[in-house]
Amino acid sequence: MKVTIVGAGNVGATCADVMAYRGIASEIVLLDIREGFAEGKALDITQCATNTGFNTKVTGVTNDYSKTAGSNVVVITSGIPRKPGMTREELIGINAGIVKSVAENLLQHSPNAIFVIVSNPMDTMTYLAYKSLGLPKNRIIGMGGALDSSRFRTYLSLALDKPANDISAMVIGGHGDTTMIPLTRLASYNGIPVSQFLSQEQLDKVAADTMVGGATLTGLLGTSAWYAPGASVAYLVDSILNDQKKMIACSVFVEGEYGQNDICIGVPCIIGKNGVEEILDIKLNDAEKALFAKSADAVRGMNDALASVLS
């Protein structure tokens, strides 16, 4: 199985690193526009093989999409972060042009690939990819919910003082500090609702910490995080390539699900060899429905800035 990752920066390289170590793909291609950058990252990862025991072939290329041909999954991490003085609309405009060009080049060489979108603003870039490529919606997946849910489980683990892998929890809604919805009501520790162990005040704090999880790391690191995002991409790709049918919150195009239409937003999905194989209907309460509707309105507002790119 072959995976292409466009963008050999911290997130893309970490994703390749995790996939190689875990043997998720037999071949990984890193592509970047910077001369020699992807080649260097690929060589560095490859030189770990003798000490870590993996057999994945990892190669790097500079802007040569022909080397990506025949990929089963393509991951797009391309784009720039928002800079001081730059409006959100300006960021969307710049990244939209990059993502659209990258996606079209990838599709030309891998017409059957499933697309995983990581570039920010993630829900909007996923929507752009869906609208511009004309592929079935099951083949366009935004990664954000997998990362947000991982952070949610981590904060619950810290509050409970229990292993994160024993905790089941999910974040739906938009992938943003004010749009994501940590479903505290449905979170559980080995099947037992976490509300039996944590007070409402503690649960509210966990939810708040989850929502600013990315911003917290940016404040500490001075740049965006990469270990957890890269691992979250690998987790999602693993479920696709190995047909694991995991339930993962992903940003996908909705057509009536959760009362929304014509946007990409985080909802619980079954992820397998066909990409999004099912969107699950979790019964939300009235408060959660209201939060989801508000989140969808915010995501839809961001999409309005794509008009010039999609015209």
Secondary structure, DSSP 8 states (H G I E B T S, - for coil): -EEEEE--SHHHHHHHHHHHHHT--SEEEEEESSTTHHHHHHHHHHTTHHHH----EEEEEES-GGGGTT-SEEEE-------TT--HHHHHHHHHHHHHHHHHHHHHH-TT-EEEE-SSSHHHHHHHHHHHH---GGGEEE-HHHHHHHHHHHHHHHHHTS-GGGEE--EEE-SSTTTEEE-GGG-EETTEEGGGTS-HHHHHHHHHHHHTHHHHHHHHHSS---HHHHHHHHHHHHHHHTT--EEEEEEEEEESGGG-EEEEEEEEEEEETTEEEEE------HHHHHHHHHHHHHHHHHHGGGHHHH-
